[in-house]
């Protein structure tokens, strides 16, 4: 492993191949990592298993259909990072509500000891979230990625459940309005009333 004067990883050799580092993270194609155990990752290094690296372009693994998680693995943990931008958000429910629900769920998971070091920041356009998930150091990266895919899938489900609870009072209020058919009849009467008076 080669580290520069700032403590950033320049390169890491694994299985006879050399991979370029980015800060404390070294992206490596997942197929090269399946048998590597978390305890074999050097202290202070995070490995990012990726689909592939072609012409210096990194194609990350996908962990969720809803949220753009990046997951990096160190000795005995996964570090999860999420950055979402309001201008690119495509959910039916706004990013503000998703951010609030995710923060609430992560705080509960932190209280239960399932995640550590939860950090969230909302700038109005960017929502940033980071946390670590403790993992057994003896498991392979293949097992760790499988566990994190399932864990993050369950996390998204928990966030959706939390969203339902956040939005329930609003939905109750909205469902109290008359049905569309009744409203369109009322609109028609309002418009026809003045016309009838003019005749």
C-alpha positions, -999 to 999 in steps of 0.1 A, spaced: 0 0 0 13 34 -9 1 65 11 9 101 3 20 129 28 -16 137 36 -24 102 46 -44 95 14 -41 61 -3 -23 64 -36 -25 27 -44 -32 -7 -29 -20 -41 -42 -44 -70 -41 -40 -104 -57 -11 -92 -78 -30 -62 -92 -26 -25 -82 -57 -3 -76 -57 35 -74 -70 51 -41 -92 81 -37 -87 96 -3 -92 67 22 -112 47 -4 -99 22 -29 -125 11 -56 -119 -25 -67 -141 -47 -90 -164 -69 -68 -154 -101 -87 -118 -96 -74 -130 -93 -37 -155 -121 -30 -130 -142 -9 -114 -113 9 -124 -111 46 -131 -77 63 -103 -84 88 -78 -85 59 -85 -49 50 -57 -26 63 -67 -3 92 -77 31 79 -85 18 45 -120 14 30 -126 -8 0 -154 1 -23 -166 -30 -43 -177 -18 -77 -193 -33 -108 -163 -23 -129 -137 3 -136 -132 12 -173 -111 40 -186 -109 55 -151 -147 55 -149 -160 38 -118 -194 19 -121 -207 15 -85 -227 -14 -71 -264 -6 -66 -278 -11 -32 -313 5 -35 -338 15 -62 -349 45 -41 -318 60 -25 -283 64 -39 -262 47 -12 -224 44 -15 -210 17 7 -173 13 17 -160 -16 38 -133 -15 64 -121 -40 90 -153 -49 108 -177 -23 94 -194 -8 65 -194 30 60 -225 42 42 -228 75 25 -258 91 9 -261 123 -10 -294 134 -26 -301 167 -44 -336 183 -44 -333 192 -80 -327 156 -91 -352 140 -66 -379 121 -85 -400 105 -56 -437 111 -52 -430 122 -17 -407 152 -13 -370 149 -3 -377 169 29 -401 142 41 -377 114 31 -348 131 48 -368 136 80 -380 99 80 -345 85 73 -330 106 101 -356 94 125 -351 57 116 -313 60 118 -315 77 152 -336 47 164 -312 22 149 -283 40 166 -301 38 199 -305 1 194 -268 -3 185 -275 -14 149 -257 16 134 -231 40 147 -219 76 141 -250 88 124 -245 122 107 -271 140 87 -270 175 71 -297 193 51 -286 224 31 -319 230 13 -306 216 -20 -283 188 -7 -292 161 18 -261 143 32 -262 113 54 -234 91 68 -234 62 92 -215 30 99 -228 -5 103 -208 -30 125 -201 -63 107 -183 -94 119 -146 -90 108 -143 -126 98 -169 -125 70 -160 -122 33 -167 -91 13 -192 -112 -7 -211 -119 25 -208 -83 36 -222 -69 4 -251 -94 5 -258 -84 41 -257 -47 33 -279 -50 3 -305 -67 25 -300 -43 54 -304 -12 32 -335 -27 16 -349 -31 51 -338 4 60 -357 18 29 -388 -2 40 -385 12 75 -382 48 61 -413 42 40 -432 30 71 -420 61 89 -431 83 60 -466 67 62 -467 77 99 -455 112 92 -480 117 64 -510 100 80 -525 132 95 -522 150 62 -538 120 44 -567 120 69 -572 158 63 -571 153 25 -595 123 26 -621 146 44 -626 166 12 -655 157 -10 -649 132 -39 -640 146 -73 -674 138 -88 -692 159 -61 -667 187 -66 -671 188 -104 -709 190 -100 -704 219 -76 -681 236 -101 -707 231 -128 -734 247 -107 -712 276 -98 -705 283 -135 -741 277 -146 -756 299 -119 -744 332 -132 -752 322 -168 -788 313 -158 -793 347 -141 -783 365 -172 -809 348 -193 
